């Protein structure tokens, strides 16, 4: 599956636009990670616990979007974007979305 942020794929022809595909992941903070992050927040530096949490969320949302596109018969996704929003305090949604297309062989 080809996934790009651009509207076209250089050197390839889009033969059909299938439509919007999306995948999301909602994650909540973990008390143990919050305590560790609080110490790092005082001392400074990267909050590794949250970096890992967000990376896992991005990958899961991306995998779900790709699965939806494949189920619709797409072999590529154009205009892919990420979006995030807070659902409730301590929990956030990460959304991956784009346009599923079928490329000519």
Secondary structure, DSSP 8 states (H G I E B T S, - for coil): -EE-SSSS-TT--EEEEEEEEEEEEEEE--HHHHHHHHHHHHH-S--HHHHHHHHHHHHHHHHHHHHHHHHTT-SEEEEEEEEEEEEETTEEEEEEEEEEEEE--
